[in-house]
Amino acid sequence: MKIQEMATPAILLDMDKLERNIEKYQNMCDLYDKEMWPMVKTHKSLAIAKMQADAGATGFLCGTLDECEALCEAGYKNLMYAYPVASAASIRRVIELTRKCNFIIRLDTLEAAEIVDKAAKEAGVIVQYTIIVDCGLHRFGVAPDRIAEMTAKLDEFENLEPMGISTHPGAVYAAEEPRQVPMYVEAEAAAMAMAADGMRKAGIEPEMVTSGSTPTFALSVDDPNIEIYHPGNYVFNDCIQMSNGSATEDDCALTVLATVVSHPSEGLYICDAGAKCLGLDQGAHGNSAIVGFGRVIGHPELVISGLSEEVGKLKVKEGETTTLKVGDQIRMIPNHSCSTANLTDHYIAVRGDEVEGTIRVDIRGNRCNWEF
Ligand SMILES: Cc1ncc(COP(=O)(O)O)c(C=O)c1O
């Protein structure tokens, strides 16, 4: 079947671009002898995780415990959960995962450490962790100059085993043009160097120094301290990556296919894909380079100016003209492909104009609560 024959809206995944993105980032890791543990929350798909593992990924970073459990069930051995846990239900899952694979959580407070340590003791397991370093995002994390102190305090918990340090240079998403990215890479490098030293000062050699984001990856992959990289969005890319220079339109693998269904007034067109396909994300960390809710491929004269749940408004820019007409099919690149991916049960796999089949988004959702 050809894309032109497809029902709309549909979320298309260009397999050539996906394969190229996976290969490109893996090759850079290989070139610098680094390990790739990609963040899977972008795609939430076992099939794409397998493509990453086949290309050379040696572990995975997960954004949810659902993803950790699904990857563990699929047989992957090296899994890290990106965030701390503190609820009894989550800790039970962490303990189960610890029994089944080489599982690592992240910690940044003594309070969470105490709760996990107590449960681990009761269960008779040792829970492995890295300490989260705050390299500028100011979300989770310990300041680099406090890592020595935190390492020493956390080391007192008998059923917790320190594995090293982790960070996410997500502050880079405030970058509105490519020339701003190096500043965030320098902050990441300085923070991880200081944090690794801090851990050594506390008497522990960090076995794992891990970091990563798509915009910082190319400039940080040769960092002498960081050994494991966790880019996530790179598999799909999107308007946000184009705004910071880490991707071009040709690198964007995930698009929303829609049909123009109305032209209610001069300069205004309506398509049959809205917020439930594209998402309302305009950059989680704020980014003034993002205008509207995505980019219509081949139509630079259009702005996706508004989204209702199932329909999108396309406005012709002031002083410009368009060839668009009712009945036309359009393809839109989302602002944030991770949000778009989370809105569908399956991607439509395409190569050129040809539809190849579907790829399930099978590790999405709150799986652990399905049985209630
Ligand atoms: C902790 C952590 N690590 C890695 C990533 C991957 O970053 P990116 O999607 O920019 O590649 C994310 C994404 O938000 C994250 O939260």
The ligand as an SDF file (V2000), in Angstrom:
LIG
                    3D

 16 16  0  0  0  0  0  0  0  0999 V2000
   17.2090   11.2150   32.7260 C   0  0  0  0  0  0  0  0  0  0  0  0
   17.1770   11.2650   31.2410 C   0  0  0  0  0  0  0  0  0  0  0  0
   18.2070   10.7590   30.5420 N   0  0  0  0  0  0  0  0  0  0  0  0
   18.2170   10.7800   29.1880 C   0  0  0  0  0  0  0  0  0  0  0  0
   17.1690   11.3400   28.4820 C   0  0  0  0  0  0  0  0  0  0  0  0
   17.2400   11.3460   26.9800 C   0  0  0  0  0  0  0  0  0  0  0  0
   17.3880   12.6410   26.5120 O   0  0  0  0  0  0  0  0  0  0  0  0
   17.0640   13.0390   24.9920 P   0  0  0  0  0  0  0  0  0  0  0  0
   15.6650   12.6410   24.7470 O   0  0  0  0  0  0  0  0  0  0  0  0
   17.3470   14.4760   24.9220 O   0  0  0  0  0  0  0  0  0  0  0  0
   17.9940   12.2630   24.1360 O   0  0  0  0  0  0  0  0  0  0  0  0
   16.0960   11.8970   29.1780 C   0  0  0  0  0  0  0  0  0  0  0  0
   15.0060   12.5310   28.4410 C   0  0  0  0  0  0  0  0  0  0  0  0
   14.2740   13.3550   28.9020 O   0  0  0  0  0  0  0  0  0  0  0  0
   16.0790   11.8580   30.5930 C   0  0  0  0  0  0  0  0  0  0  0  0
   15.0660   12.3400   31.3170 O   0  0  0  0  0  0  0  0  0  0  0  0
  1  2  1  0
  2  3  1  0
  2 15  2  0
  3  4  2  0
  4  5  1  0
  5  6  1  0
  5 12  2  0
  6  7  1  0
  7  8  1  0
  8  9  2  0
  8 10  1  0
  8 11  1  0
 12 13  1  0
 12 15  1  0
 13 14  2  0
 15 16  1  0
M  END
$$$$
